[in-house]
Amino acid sequence: MERKRIVVTGIGVVSPIGIGKEAFTDGLKQGKSGAALIDSFDTTEYNTKFAGLVKDFQPENYMDKKRARRAARFVQLGLAAAKMAIEDSGLDFSKEDMSRIGCVTGTGIGGMDVLEAEHTTLITKGPRRVSPFLIPMMITNILPGEIAIDYGFTGPNYTVTSACASSNHAMGDALRLLRYGDADVMVTGGAEGTVTPIAVSGFNSMKALSTRNDDIKTASRPFDKTRDGFMIGEGAAILVFETLEHAVARGAKIYAEVAGYGASDDAHHITAPDSEAKGAVIAIERAIKDAGISKDEIDYINAHGTSTGLNDKTETLAIKKVFGDRAYKIPVNSTKSMTGHLLGAAGAVEAVATILCMNEGFIHPTINYSTPDPDCDLDYVPNTARQQQITCGLSNSLGFGGHNAVIILKKYVG
C-alpha cells in the first residue's frame, strides 16, 4: 500500500514573542526576547524571578468569560491557538465527515495552576470549598477534549505527556494516524501554562533555571559557554495536519509536508541526558529513515537548545554523530533563546517556527550568543536572522525521563 503524504494546512500560535503567526514571524526575524518579570506571584524568595510570558493575551477574545474562568492557563492558550489554526486551514465542516477529524495534543504538566489554587482553598477553607471543576480543569487530556467539543470532532482524541518531548510525540502520533487511514485531518500540537510558584520553585531546587535576574533579556543563551540554565515559558501552538489527497481535493493552501518522525529513550537518568547521546542519535536517524530521505537532504536543524550545560553539549554531540563533518555546514538554531522553554508546548512552537522560516526564506537567530563553548562548535546562527532557503528541516525535542522525539518538515512540492 502506498504511504500517504501528510501536509500542514493551518497554523495557530500563542507565544512570548507574538500571538498569531504574523506577530510570531516578526518576533523570529527580529530576534525578540520574550523574557519578562513574573508578576502573577511574589518572587521575593525565589532564585529566578522571570519567565517567557505571553503578554496582552485576552482569553475572552477566543472564548466566553465563563468558560475562560473554568479553564486552566494551558487550556486557554491551547484553545486560542486551535481557533487560529482551524480558521487558518479554511476547513468547511459542513462538507466534512467529523468522524474522520481527530485531535492529539501534548502537554508536559497541564493544569498545575489550578491544582495549586485549589489546594490552597482546601487548606485555608476546607474540602467543601474545592471547586467541582478542579479535576476536569487540571487533567492533561482536557485540551483535545475541549477542542473536539467545540467543533464536533469524533475522530481519535487524546493527549501525550512526555515532558519536553510531548508535542513532538503528539505530532508524530497525528502523522501516523493519518498515514494509517484512521483520519483525514488531525488537529495537533501542544500547550503549557505552568509559570506557577511550585513549578518555578521545583525547577529552581534542581538548579535547572537561569538565575540571571539582573539581565533577564539575555538569560536564555543556548550553546553559549556562559549559559546557566533555561528560562521557563508558557505558550501554545496548534497545527492542522491532513492527507495530501484531502488537502488538494478541497483546494487548501499548504505550508509544508510532514515527512518523518522518530522516537527513542536514553534509558539513562531521570533528568540528565546520556553523555554519549545514544538515544538522541537513534531518534534522529529513525526520523530520517521514516522520511525516506538521505542525511544530506537535511539543510536546517531547529535544536532542542535549552540553554542548560548538559543538554546543549549532548545535543551538539548527537548532531555531529549523525551528520559527521557535514554537521558544521548545517545551520542549527534554538527558538528557546527567544521564547524560553515552553516545556510540553516547545516542540509544536518550534515546528511552527521551522515552517514559517521555510515559507519566508530565512533562518531565525539564536540570540544572546556571545562566548563560544568548545563543546558546542556548530553554526548556531548567532544573534542575527539569516536570509536562507530551507528545503528540509529537522526539529529535536528531548525530555526528562530520556524521551527523544524528532520530526522532519519539508518544503511542499506538489
HELIX and SHEET records of a PDB file:
HELIX    1   1 LYS A   21  GLN A   30  1                                  10    
HELIX    2   2 PRO A   59  ASN A   61  5                                   3    
HELIX    3   3 LYS A   65  ARG A   69  1                                   5    
HELIX    4   4 ARG A   73  SER A   89  1                                  17    
HELIX    5   5 PHE A   93  LYS A   95  5                                   3    
HELIX    6   6 MET A   98  ARG A  100  5                                   3    
HELIX    7   7 MET A  112  LYS A  125  1                                  14    
HELIX    8   8 PRO A  127  ARG A  129  5                                   3    
HELIX    9   9 LEU A  134  MET A  138  1                                   5    
HELIX   10  10 ILE A  142  TYR A  151  1                                  10    
HELIX   11  11 ALA A  163  ALA A  165  5                                   3    
HELIX   12  12 SER A  166  ARG A  179  1                                  14    
HELIX   13  13 PRO A  197  SER A  205  1                                   9    
HELIX   14  14 ILE A  216  THR A  218  5                                   3    
HELIX   15  15 LEU A  244  ALA A  249  1                                   6    
HELIX   16  16 LYS A  278  ALA A  291  1                                  14    
HELIX   17  17 LYS A  295  GLU A  297  5                                   3    
HELIX   18  18 GLY A  309  PHE A  323  1                                  15    
HELIX   19  19 GLY A  324  LYS A  329  5                                   6    
HELIX   20  20 LYS A  336  THR A  339  1                                   4    
HELIX   21  21 LEU A  343  ALA A  345  5                                   3    
HELIX   22  22 ALA A  346  GLU A  360  1                                  15    
SHEET    1   A 6 GLY A  18  ILE A  19  0                                        
SHEET    2   A 6 ILE A   6  SER A  15 -1                                        
SHEET    3   A 6 GLY A 235  THR A 243 -1                                        
SHEET    4   A 6 VAL A 185  GLU A 192 -1                                        
SHEET    5   A 6 ILE A 101  GLY A 106  1                                        
SHEET    6   A 6 ASN A 157  VAL A 160  1                                        
SHEET    1   B 7 GLY A  18  ILE A  19  0                                        
SHEET    2   B 7 ILE A   6  SER A  15 -1                                        
SHEET    3   B 7 ALA A 256  ASP A 265 -1                                        
SHEET    4   B 7 HIS A 403  LYS A 410 -1                                        
SHEET    5   B 7 CYS A 392  GLY A 399 -1                                        
SHEET    6   B 7 TYR A 300  ASN A 302  1                                        
SHEET    7   B 7 VAL A 332  ASN A 333  1                                        
SHEET    1   C 2 ALA A  35  LEU A  37  0                                        
SHEET    2   C 2 PHE A  50  GLY A  52 -1                                        
SHEET    1   D 2 PHE A 362  ILE A 363  0                                        
SHEET    2   D 2 ARG A 386  GLN A 387 -1                                        
END                                                                             
